[in-house]
């Protein structure tokens, strides 16, 4: 019965075509998964992580190596030292990074792990406790892209082309253990599973047994089935996000109109999917979703910090999720050169003739070369010009806009141009010394204007990246 159901799951998950990387701790779940895949004729590669947190961890690695030798299957073992912080989260990140490496090295397109219906029930209950909403009720997916974090605290990355599958998610843990006993398969016991130090363990030892007393031995299977139904509903939210959302390298945005058109539960489901897709490192809970929902009635420019390095902005027409990127410190540029930045490319090109013609393109300006080196003599472009600086604007920056007598704060220029709050910090200025010559793509300085005395002109062209990172 077990083997027939297992084969059915493999067929449904399209996991029969190998090689498949199997995450093997040595515990009963991963051992049964590995042996069952092997018996089903699936080529496997085992991956085991030794965190060195227990005296017996070396024996776990030896067990996995011995089983690999018995099955004639290659085994990869990685010893990992965890840093300070949430050890469970750090271990999970290290584990999946290693699985990705093994998959890439072996040419595998699938990674299989041994989560059972009990693990699913524990996950759903943990998510309920913290109010994670529909996406939390959905628990773990039985298949999907392998998500990994490059380092502790970093955002998730999706391993292109590599799937993560959980063939045992429809089996109760007692069924898996019964199969192991019936087949005479040995496994390792992790002593840390017996402690109540972790919330998951407390749910496993105390909450689930109480629920099973009330609902019977199939309680965990019913919870897992409910999670599957919630995943289908969550899939509806994912489809809706795909239609109305706009993904960016540093996050994404959803139109206010699309959110306001939904009722409460559907709106929260879309917000949860927005955060899952655009800020996967954030821990999604009901309190977070309600804080984001309040932005719908807030003034444009209001923001909510929802996770370290992640903010949600209420712009004029959308909610925008932004994730902080590494700081860009600016660049020097000379006439006759082009400079690439994370935000776009600026080129300064000397012109053979001075042409004072109006150009409606805000990303192109023709200016007097004297603005770049006012102290230089005539024919200044033939001399090494003073390098200009292209940088992000700062509070207190001022510009004398073309045609004005006085100066104006760059922040006011951005406000007048109705630059969305979520994009203001991405705007650049071109400076010569302390003088702002151009709020790039928006306003030119009076000092750079063409005059009847202009002898040499420079064309400034700005090619913005389609999606610039958050500053």
PyMOL commands that set and color helices and strands:
alter all, ss='L'
color gray80, all
select helices_A, chain A and resi 2-13+28-39+57-71+87-106+117-129+133-137+173-183+191-194+199-215+219-244+256-260+264-278+286-297+369-371+380-382+410-416+421-424+446-448
alter helices_A, ss='H'
color red, helices_A
select strands_A, chain A and resi 20-23+44-50+75-79+110-112+143-149+156-165+245-248+251-255+302-307+310-314+318-323+331-333+338-341+344-351+364-368+388-392+398-399+408-409+428-432+435-439+443-444+457-464
alter strands_A, ss='S'
color yellow, strands_A
deselect
rebuild
show_as cartoon
